[in-house]
Amino acid sequence: MSAAAYTAYTNARIIDPASDMDATGTLVVKGGRIMAVGADGEIPQGAKVIDCTGLVLAPGLVDMRAFAADAAAAARGGITTVTLMPDREPPVDNQAMVEYVARKAAESGQIRARVMGALTRGLAGTEMAELGLMRGAGAVGFTDARKSVADTGVMRRLMEYATALDGLVVQFPEDAALAADGVMNEGETATRLGLAGISVAAETIIIERDLRLLEITGGRYHVALVTCAGSLDVIRRAKDKGLSVSCAVAPHHFALNETAVADYRSFARVAPPLRAEDDRAAIVEGIRDGTIDAICSDHDPRDAEAKRLPFAQAAPGAVGFECMLPLALELAHNHDIPLKVLLRAMTSRPAEILGIDAGTLAVDAPADFILIDPDRPWRIDADELASETRNTPFDGRPVQGRVMRTVLGGKTVFEFAEKTEK
């Protein structure tokens, strides 16, 4: 292959959390893989050179939780690997569905798609799904998506079987009986608005129960979304015991609190609900100290008909692909959390939890990476989003930091054009 087949990205601030690299240098790509990276990178003669002065070059983001592939939006958000939930019709609870969903999601050529299989048949919480066959078909984990497994006996059997497969068990932490008809965080704001609340206990009880089971069964357990200080306390104790537990958070739970729904804003209805300010601050600290392993988008497209309803009737969920990185960068700008810490939570750590080859700039790794202008100011505009739907609680929010280019397998799948910015 000729030297012209090489592409060199020069003068970038290269941040690779997997190798603890943070240095100005060059990354060289050939044939869809990384050939060289570092401060002293040599540029092959005749290579195409792209000057990245003033930009951060980081691994492509690895998203652990999404309900739609939305490839164009993912590429614009710097996400190169998307993990799809099994909550669809029909549910992803067998080998054929795992293979089908992965194949369909990859057709765009803009993302790498990974799939989680269901824990229980039909996501009904009663009968174990085909975990072994789905694992063999490439499922990176097992979850019932928007539901927790309520039956403790069923959950124990699932964890025992998954442990034998080295399968990742992912739990949505909400006790359905305690949540009941709740639509927002339980507390003074809910009382004032006349809305049914969901106690933080609905979350912490499920996590406490499952971690007791984990002590019995062993294996790997992941909390899909944490939202409150109590959950973090439980998870810290489990980690101190040496249990293999990890957890993730979505941006709306560290960027917003329950006051965002004070005027019955249905676009701010999410599940689990937005919590009190003390909980939001605890989540920020959990990211800083590493208790929270990953930041995920929780990308959940909902059409206007499902969101423009009275608050209690509106469907929970928000799109997240294009907002995940700039909202995470707020933590660097406003809370002094190091950029490498934030990028680790969106690259190498989720890849490690999922057990996949992603989230790194190592030599011979797939050339999946992004170029970021970390200080570029802009305003989130729902009308400009590339998602299937525009249901975001962040419309109009000023942010800093923008993806300028997304590269997948050595090919540019998104490049920011100035004319699209308002």
ABEGO torsion letter per residue (X at the ends): XBAAABBBBBGBBBBBAAAGBBBBBBBBBBGGBBABBEAABBBBBGBBBBBABGBBBBBBBBBABBABAGAAAAAAAGBABBBBBABBOBBBABAAAAAAAAAAAAAAGABBBBBBBBABBGGAGABBBBAAAAAAAGBAEBBAGABBBABAAAAAAAAAAAAAAGBBBBBBBBBAAAAEABABBBEAAAAAAGBBBBBAAAAAAAAAAAAAAAAAAEEBBBBABBABAAAAAAAAAAAAAGBBBBBBBBAAAAABBAAAAAAGBAAABBOBBBBBAAAAAAAAAAAAAGABABBBAGBBBBBAAAABBBAAABBBEBBAAAAAAAAAAAAAAAAGBBAAAAAAAABAAAAAAAGBBBGBABBGBBBBBBBBBAABBBBBBAAABABABABBAABGBBBBEBBABBBBGGBBABBBBAAABX
